Structures are given as C-alpha cells and as structure tokens.
Amino acid sequence: MEKQIREFLEYIELERGHSQLTIRNYDSYLSKFAEFAESQGIVSVKKIDLELIKKWRLVLHRRGLANKTMNYYMIAIRSFLKYLSKTDVESLAPEKIELSDTPERAIAFLEPQELERIRNVYGEKNILELRNRAILEILFSTGVRVSELTGLNRDQVNLGHEEFSVDGKGGKRRVVFLSDEAKEWVEKYLKARHDKDKALFIKDSKPNGEDLGSNELSESGGRLTSRQVERIVAEAARRAGIVKQVTPHVLRHSFATDILRAGADLRSVQSLLGHSSITTTQVYTHVTDKHLHEIHKRFHNRTANDKAESPNDK
C-alpha cells in the first residue's frame, strides 16, 4: 500500500499538477490511514473494504476531529482509490465512501462602505503606500488568491488591455481583469520602481523599510510572501476601523459577492474565481439572497401593478 501511495502522490504532482501543499496534505492523510490499516493487519490495497473505512472514521471521530476535517481524510482516500481504479488495480470502489454532512460554510465579505474605507487607507505618501494600495485594488478588482497575487511578475500584467492571466489551483490558467482604479494604482507603483526584480510586488529592500519609505525604489528586497500580504490587508482593516477579521480571501469573497449583486451569473463568477466546480461557487448565492429579494419585490410588484392597470381588465 505504501508503494502505491508514493506512486499516487507522484501522479497528482506530475500529471494533475497539484500544489506542494495539497501533495503534503494527501501524504499526511494517506500515510496515517496506511499505518492504521497495517495495525489492522491490512497492507494490501486489495484488502481495503468498508469495514476498514468505518473503523478509521471511528478512530478519527474519537480523536475529536470535526466532520469537515474527517472529510479531508475521506477525500484523500477516495482520490487514491480513483487512481487505483484508473490503473486497473483491484480495491474498494471510491464511490462507496460517503462524506459526512457539514454545516454550511459561512462567507465573510465586506460591505461597499467598508471596501471604500479599507481601499482609501493607503495613498501616495511613499512607494510603500503605493504598493499596498495597488495590492488592495488588485485583490478586490480580480478576486485572485493571495498565492496567485504573490506569484505575479511585472511582465504578466498587461495594463494596456487591463487584464492578465494567473496560474490557479492545479496549474489551471485563467484570465482576470483590472478595474480602472486598479490599473491606475499599479501604474503609479511601477512608475516609482527602478529596480530589476521581475516580481510585481516586492519586499522592503532593507530590514527597517528605509527604501520603501521613500518616493522611489532602486533596489528590491525580493518577492512579497503570502504572509506579508496578509499583514498588509490586516493593517489596512485596522486603520480603517473595521473590527472584523479581514484577509486577502475576504477580499476575494467581496469581489464575488459584488459582481453577483451586480447581476453576474454563477458560471461567469466560477470562471473568474477559477473554481473547478460550480458547487464551490454556489456558496456565494446565500449572501446575495437579500439583494435578490429586493429585485423580486421591485420587478414582481411592478408586473402585478401593470396587470392591475391593464385596459383589458377594465
């Protein structure tokens, strides 16, 4: 079993293009399952059955794992079994493993007035503020993940066409679009840079931030990390007086909510966010219920009133 798990991990890395984080997680989930199976006297994938899965679920449950976390273990096992089926190795059918019910995922997003406040925190005081404002504008304008943002290079962003492509999960590329404001702030930031670093967003060139505190930058401190972008967003929220926790992913949620409220369809939002399944995108419909209710009231009532005033009814 351990040998086939190694082969599976190589397969999802080379053939499926999964991220190193996903591979590490699958490795952890499956290694623990293999250890448990061995403790039950099972070392061959041919011996995996529903009784073994049931016992493993019970162990995980007694360890105090939430249903959502337990599902991660089951998803890893199902993916492994699908790989075995694909390579004609006899084992348990993956569809026989069911996932536990989990509570509906809560979506955190910012209201329009909060977005306005947080985006206006950074201005043109120095290149540090220019960079941070450009980051906030891109996050809200495109809905990119923080890892996609930090991986951007200068030559990827086509300011003339107001668009660029990103490498999403599983190596899937998609095109995202810049708003006029995002384009403006990225232009201002790049104009103030005279370094040769290919990264779009870079760190302080000195530990104390001396260079980025000036109006121009001639030396790079290297590409910004995801954690540093998270701190920039959190600091913007603090300065804006927003008490809720704000992360780059909250800005991604805010982007999706904003365009759905404006009338975008789910399929378009799915493409813009880079979701592989429409089911993932459907979680956003819950936050637009109030908006849809207002639309229904406005247009349905108008239709009813038109009928009431129709000459044919007189």
Secondary structure as GFF3:
##gff-version 3
##sequence-region A 1 314
A	DSSP	alpha_helix	2	14	.	.	.	ID=ss1
A	DSSP	alpha_helix	20	39	.	.	.	ID=ss2
A	DSSP	three_ten_helix	45	47	.	.	.	ID=ss3
A	DSSP	alpha_helix	50	62	.	.	.	ID=ss4
A	DSSP	alpha_helix	67	86	.	.	.	ID=ss5
A	DSSP	three_ten_helix	94	96	.	.	.	ID=ss6
A	DSSP	alpha_helix	112	119	.	.	.	ID=ss7
A	DSSP	alpha_helix	127	142	.	.	.	ID=ss8
A	DSSP	alpha_helix	146	150	.	.	.	ID=ss9
A	DSSP	three_ten_helix	154	156	.	.	.	ID=ss10
A	DSSP	beta_strand	163	167	.	.	.	ID=ss11
A	DSSP	three_ten_helix	169	171	.	.	.	ID=ss12
A	DSSP	beta_strand	173	177	.	.	.	ID=ss13
A	DSSP	alpha_helix	180	191	.	.	.	ID=ss14
A	DSSP	alpha_helix	226	239	.	.	.	ID=ss15
A	DSSP	alpha_helix	248	261	.	.	.	ID=ss16
A	DSSP	alpha_helix	266	273	.	.	.	ID=ss17
A	DSSP	alpha_helix	278	281	.	.	.	ID=ss18
A	DSSP	three_ten_helix	282	288	.	.	.	ID=ss19
A	DSSP	alpha_helix	289	308	.	.	.	ID=ss20
A	DSSP	three_ten_helix	311	313	.	.	.	ID=ss21
###
